[in-house]
Amino acid sequence: MGIMSYHQNSCSDYDCQSVSGNLQPESTSPYSEPSLPSVPSLVSQSNHQNHHPPTTHHHCIATLKGHNSYISSIAIAGKFLCTGSSDKEIRLWKCNSSSSKLDHENITENMLVAGKGAVKSLVVLADKLFSAHQDHKIRVWKIDNYETDQHKITRLATLPTLSDRALKLLIPKNHIQVRRHKKCTWVHHVDTVSALALSRDESLLYSVSWDRTLKIWQTTDFKCLESVGNAHDDAINAVALSNDGHIYTASADKKIKVWKKNSGEKKHSLVATLEKHNSGVNALALSSDGSVLYSGACDRSIVVWEKDEGGNLVVVGALKGHRKSILCLAVVSNLVCSGSADKTVRIWRGVEKCYSCLTVLEGHKGPVKCLTAASDRSNPSDTSSCLLYSGSLDCDIKVVLGLVCLSLLCSGL
């Protein structure tokens, strides 16, 4: 990756501010907890000796500049890349691919500004874009003709919607105490909405917040169906959904909790609490089949959880190598991508519980705050390729293309 100019950030630039209830958000501080000593590393010298890593080629094909503050969220929407920043800005970037190269052009007329503070999370559903904000709101945008160059972006709704609030306002039992001398209806988030996720059938949107709640919304009429209050003892930083209906939430309270709504029940219930990290958990990611959960924390470790014969998640080990907090995770094919406060991205590949670090991507001048990855099918059939997008506190987005020979029976970077 190329060298970039960068200015030193103050503590406030690292999301270190306090939030209501004395909750602490995910840490992007350069000062991290000691590496997790209680979990054995899955990356060892013997792994490298017994499992020869594939020959990989990966290079930075673009550095996207335009944001004036750090990149806080990132998502792919058709032929566009969507990025959110800490100054309430959302930008769309047009991605034109060919067999020889990938050109990335900033669509400046589609810069959106909404709310206050950072855009914490972005998810895409067909022609809709959902954004989570530091001002406690979720916003819904419609991208008309987003597969063409002639497109228009309009705001459809702000959650909770006015009609949803009005209906709940009339019934006293819908009011909850959020602070001393302050009440609101249970459909409201009362602190930063930190992460979003879509159900497999895309009918439900899940949101988590630093207010320690998990909420479920319909994606058709944007109605709030359920709110799990006091889901954690501290701010919730991440959420992930498996195909079998389990919901995973990760918190600054060092815990990962597993939720599920059983058949015939109206509400989700807690089915398991996963405790292994010794510091706040910042990121979650699931394997494509949902059998492996990855969690990244301030203890510089990525814990690998796998389902045992009874269907329970158990720790099999940790991926260690980052020098500072793990801030974000992404999974594509059989690769795990991790971004860290140490300013690097690492690409891991696992085979039968044996993991190897394929590469360490350097070039960002600030902590790597968000990642997204996707397979790229525009390359020749004898290779498998991926595109990895990383957003950083240096205000830049880097686009990395990775290739590996299919004849090696591997896929990824």
C-alpha positions in Angstrom: 0.0 0.0 0.0 1.1 3.5 -0.7 2.3 6.0 1.8 -0.2 8.7 2.9 0.0 11.9 4.8 -1.7 11.8 8.2 -2.2 14.0 11.2 -2.0 12.8 14.8 -5.5 12.3 16.3 -6.4 13.3 19.8 -8.2 11.1 22.3 -11.6 12.5 21.2 -10.9 11.3 17.7 -10.8 7.8 19.0 -14.4 7.5 20.2 -13.2 7.7 23.8 -16.0 10.0 24.9 -18.2 9.0 27.8 -21.8 8.0 27.1 -24.9 8.0 29.2 -25.0 5.7 32.2 -21.2 5.8 32.3 -21.1 3.2 29.5 -17.9 3.0 27.5 -18.0 2.4 23.7 -15.8 0.2 21.7 -12.2 1.2 22.2 -10.1 2.5 19.3 -7.5 3.7 21.8 -3.9 2.9 20.8 -3.5 1.6 24.4 -4.7 -2.0 24.4 -5.1 -4.7 27.0 -2.4 -7.4 27.2 -2.9 -10.3 24.7 -5.3 -13.0 25.9 -3.1 -15.5 27.8 -5.8 -18.0 28.8 -6.5 -19.1 25.2 -4.0 -21.0 23.1 -3.0 -19.6 19.8 -4.2 -21.4 16.7 -1.3 -19.8 14.7 1.9 -21.6 15.6 5.2 -22.4 13.9 4.1 -26.0 13.5 1.1 -24.8 11.5 3.3 -23.2 9.0 5.5 -26.2 8.7 2.6 -28.7 8.2 0.3 -26.5 6.1 2.1 -24.6 3.4 0.3 -21.3 2.8 -0.8 -20.7 -0.8 1.0 -18.3 -3.0 -1.0 -15.2 -2.8 -0.8 -11.8 -4.6 -2.5 -8.8 -3.2 -2.0 -5.1 -3.8 -3.7 -1.8 -3.1 -5.5 -0.8 -6.3 -6.9 2.4 -4.9 -6.9 4.9 -2.0 -10.2 6.7 -1.8 -10.0 10.2 -0.4 -12.8 12.7 0.2 -13.9 12.3 3.8 -12.7 15.0 6.1 -13.0 12.9 9.3 -12.4 9.3 10.1 -14.2 6.4 8.4 -16.6 4.8 10.9 -18.6 2.4 8.6 -18.5 0.7 5.2 -20.8 -1.4 3.1 -21.2 -2.6 -0.5 -24.4 -1.7 -2.4 -24.4 -3.2 -5.9 -21.9 -1.3 -8.0 -21.3 1.2 -5.2 -19.3 1.4 -2.1 -21.0 3.2 0.8 -18.9 4.8 3.5 -19.9 6.7 6.7 -17.7 9.0 8.6 -17.5 10.5 12.1 -18.9 13.9 10.9 -22.3 12.5 10.0 -21.4 12.1 6.3 -22.3 9.2 4.0 -20.6 8.9 0.6 -21.2 6.7 -2.4 -18.3 5.6 -4.6 -18.8 4.1 -8.0 -16.9 0.9 -8.7 -16.3 0.1 -12.4 -14.7 -3.3 -13.0 -13.0 -4.8 -16.0 -10.8 -7.8 -16.5 -7.6 -5.7 -16.3 -8.3 -3.2 -13.5 -10.8 -1.7 -11.2 -11.5 2.0 -11.3 -13.1 3.8 -8.3 -14.7 7.2 -8.8 -16.2 9.3 -6.1 -19.8 10.2 -6.8 -19.7 13.5 -4.9 -23.3 14.6 -5.7 -24.5 11.7 -3.6 -22.9 12.8 -0.4 -25.5 12.6 2.4 -25.4 14.5 5.7 -27.8 13.5 8.4 -28.0 13.5 12.2 -25.2 14.4 14.6 -21.9 12.6 15.2 -20.6 9.5 13.6 -22.4 7.1 11.1 -21.7 3.9 13.1 -23.0 1.2 10.8 -24.3 0.7 7.2 -26.3 -2.3 5.8 -27.8 -2.7 2.4 -31.1 -4.3 1.5 -31.8 -4.3 -2.3 -32.2 -0.6 -3.1 -32.4 0.5 0.5 -29.5 1.6 2.7 -29.9 1.5 6.5 -27.6 3.8 8.5 -27.0 3.8 12.3 -26.1 7.1 13.9 -24.5 8.5 17.0 -27.6 10.7 17.5 -29.5 7.5 18.6 -31.4 7.2 15.3 -31.5 4.7 12.4 -32.1 6.2 8.9 -33.4 4.5 5.8 -32.4 5.7 2.3 -33.7 4.6 -1.1 -31.2 4.4 -4.0 -33.2 4.6 -7.2 -31.7 2.9 -10.2 -28.6 2.1 -8.2 -27.4 -0.4 -10.8 -27.1 2.4 -13.3 -25.2 5.7 -13.4 -28.5 7.6 -13.4 -29.5 7.2 -9.8 -31.1 9.3 -7.0 -30.9 9.0 -3.2 -33.8 10.0 -1.0 -34.5 9.4 2.7 -37.4 7.1 3.3 -37.7 7.1 7.1 -36.0 7.8 10.4 -36.4 5.1 13.1 -38.4 5.0 15.2 -40.9 6.5 12.9 -43.4 9.2 13.9 -46.4 6.8 13.6 -44.6 4.1 15.7 -43.8 6.6 18.4 -47.3 8.1 18.4 -49.0 4.7 18.9 -46.7 3.7 21.7 -47.0 7.2 23.4 -50.7 6.7 24.1 -50.2 3.5 26.2 -48.5 4.1 29.7 -47.0 0.6 29.8 -44.9 1.4 26.7 -43.0 4.0 28.7 -39.7 3.1 30.3 -37.3 5.0 32.6 -34.1 5.8 30.8 -32.6 8.3 33.2 -33.5 10.0 36.4 -36.5 12.2 35.7 -36.7 11.1 32.1 -38.9 8.5 30.3 -39.5 7.5 26.7 -41.2 4.7 24.8 -39.3 1.4 24.5 -39.0 1.9 20.7 -36.4 4.6 21.2 -32.7 4.0 21.4 -31.4 6.5 23.9 -27.7 6.4 23.0 -25.5 5.7 20.0 -26.7 3.0 17.7 -23.5 1.1 17.3 -24.3 -1.7 14.8 -26.9 -3.2 12.5 -27.6 -6.6 10.9 -30.2 -8.1 8.6 -32.0 -11.4 9.1 -31.4 -14.1 6.5 -34.8 -13.5 4.8 -34.1 -9.7 5.0 -37.5 -9.2 6.7 -36.0 -8.0 10.0 -33.4 -5.4 11.0 -31.5 -5.8 14.2 -29.9 -2.9 16.0 -27.7 -2.7 19.1 -26.7 0.4 21.1 -24.5 1.8 23.8 -27.8 2.0 25.8 -27.4 -1.8 26.3 -30.5 -2.7 24.3 -31.1 -5.0 21.3 -34.0 -4.0 19.0 -35.8 -5.7 16.1 -37.4 -3.8 13.3 -39.5 -4.8 10.3 -37.9 -3.8 7.0 -41.2 -3.3 5.3 -43.0 -0.7 7.4 -40.0 0.0 9.8 -42.1 -0.8 12.9 -40.2 -1.8 16.0 -41.3 -5.3 17.0 -39.2 -5.9 20.1 -36.7 -4.4 22.5 -34.4 -6.4 24.8 -33.6 -4.1 27.6 -30.4 -4.4 29.7 -29.1 -7.1 27.3 -25.6 -6.4 28.6 -24.0 -4.7 31.6 -22.2 -2.2 29.4 -22.3 -0.7 25.9 -23.1 -3.1 23.1 -20.6 -2.8 20.2 -21.5 -5.5 17.7 -24.2 -7.8 16.5 -24.1 -10.9 14.2 -26.9 -13.2 13.0 -26.6 -16.9 12.1 -28.8 -18.7 9.6 -30.3 -20.9 12.3 -31.8 -17.8 14.0 -29.2 -17.2 16.7 -28.3 -13.6 17.5 -24.9 -12.8 18.9 -24.2 -9.5 20.7 -20.8 -8.3 21.9 -20.2 -5.7 24.6 -17.7 -3.6 26.5 -18.7 -5.8 29.5 -16.3 -8.5 28.0 -19.2 -10.8 27.2 -20.8 -12.2 24.1 -24.4 -13.2 24.5 -26.5 -15.5 22.4 -30.2 -14.9 21.8 -33.0 -16.8 20.1 -36.7 -16.7 19.7 -38.0 -20.3 20.0 -41.0 -21.6 18.1 -44.2 -20.3 19.5 -42.6 -17.6 21.6 -43.1 -13.9 21.0 -39.8 -12.6 22.3 -36.1 -13.5 22.2 -34.5 -15.1 25.2 -31.0 -15.5 26.3 -29.6 -19.0 25.6 -25.9 -18.6 26.3 -23.3 -16.2 27.6 -19.8 -16.6 26.1 -17.0 -15.4 28.4 -13.3 -15.7 27.4 -12.1 -12.2 26.5 -10.5 -10.2 29.3 -11.5 -6.8 27.9 -14.3 -5.2 25.9 -15.4 -7.0 22.8 -15.5 -4.8 19.7 -16.3 -7.0 16.7 -18.0 -10.2 15.6 -18.1 -12.2 12.4 -19.5 -15.6 11.4 -18.3 -18.1 8.9 -20.5 -18.6 5.9 -22.2 -21.7 7.3 -22.6 -20.1 10.8 -20.6 -22.9 12.5 -17.7 -20.7 13.5 -17.9 -17.4 15.4 -15.0 -14.9 15.5 -14.7 -12.2 18.2 -12.2 -9.4 18.4 -11.4 -7.4 21.5 -9.1 -4.9 23.1 -7.0 -7.8 24.4 -5.5 -8.0 20.8 -6.9 -11.5 20.2 -9.5 -12.9 17.9 -11.2 -15.8 19.7 -12.4 -18.6 17.5 -15.6 -20.3 18.7 -16.9 -23.6 17.1 -20.0 -25.6 17.7 -19.6 -28.9 19.5 -21.7 -32.0 18.9 -24.4 -30.5 21.1 -24.6 -27.3 19.1 -22.9 -25.2 21.8 -20.2 -22.8 21.0 -16.8 -23.6 22.6 -13.4 -21.9 22.3 -10.9 -23.7 20.1 -8.2 -21.1 20.3 -7.3 -17.6 19.3 -5.6 -15.8 16.4 -2.8 -13.7 17.8 -0.5 -11.3 16.0 -2.0 -7.8 16.2 -0.1 -5.5 18.5 -3.2 -3.4 19.6 -7.0 -3.7 19.9 -9.0 -5.6 17.3 -11.6 -3.1 16.0 -13.3 -4.9 13.1 -13.7 -8.3 11.4 -15.0 -9.5 8.1 -15.3 -13.0 6.6 -15.2 -13.9 2.9 -14.9 -17.5 1.6 -12.6 -19.2 4.1 -10.7 -16.1 5.0 -11.0 -14.0 8.1 -9.9 -10.3 7.8 -9.1 -8.3 10.9 -8.5 -4.6 11.3 -6.7 -3.2 14.3 -5.6 -0.1 16.2 -2.1 -1.1 15.2 -3.0 0.4 11.7 -2.8 -3.0 9.9 -5.2 -5.5 8.4 -4.4 -9.2 8.7 -5.8 -11.9 6.5 -6.1 -15.3 8.1 -6.9 -18.7 6.5 -8.1 -21.7 8.5 -8.0 -25.4 7.6 -9.2 -27.9 10.1 -8.6 -25.6 13.1 -5.1 -24.7 11.9 -4.8 -21.1 10.9 -2.1 -19.2 9.1 -1.7 -15.4 8.6 -1.5 -15.0 4.9 -0.5 -11.4 4.9 -0.2 -8.2 6.9 -1.5 -5.2 5.0 0.2 -2.0 5.9 -0.3 1.6 4.6 -3.0 3.1 6.8 -1.7 5.9 9.0 -4.4 5.4 11.6 -6.3 2.6 13.3 -8.4 0.5 10.9 -12.0 1.1 12.1 -14.1 -0.9 9.6 -13.8 -3.6 6.9 -15.9 -5.2 4.2 -14.9 -7.9 1.7 -16.4 -9.5 -1.4 -15.5 -12.1 -4.0 -14.6 -10.6 -7.3 -15.8 -12.6 -10.3 -14.3 -10.4 -13.0 -11.0 -12.2 -13.0 -9.8 -15.2 -15.1 -11.3 -18.6 -14.2 -7.9 -20.0 -13.0 -7.8 -17.6 -10.1 -10.0 -16.8 -7.2 -10.0 -13.2 -6.1 -11.4 -10.9 -3.4 -11.8 -7.2 -2.9 -11.1 -5.9 0.6 -12.2 -2.4 1.6 -10.7 -0.9 4.8 -11.7 2.4 6.5 -9.4 4.1 8.9 -9.0 7.0 11.3 -6.6 8.5 8.7 -9.8 9.4 6.8 -8.9 7.1 3.8 -10.4 4.0 2.3 -8.1 1.5 0.8 -9.1 -1.1 -1.8 -7.0 -4.2 -1.9 -7.3 -6.9 -4.7 -6.2 -10.4 -3.7 -5.6 -13.3 -6.0 -4.7 -17.0 -5.5 -4.4 -19.9 -7.9 -7.4 -22.3 -7.9 -5.0 -25.1 -8.8 -3.8 -24.8 -5.2 -7.4 -25.7 -4.1 -7.5 -22.5 -2.1 -9.5 -19.4 -2.3 -8.9 -15.9 -1.0 -6.0 -13.4 -0.9 
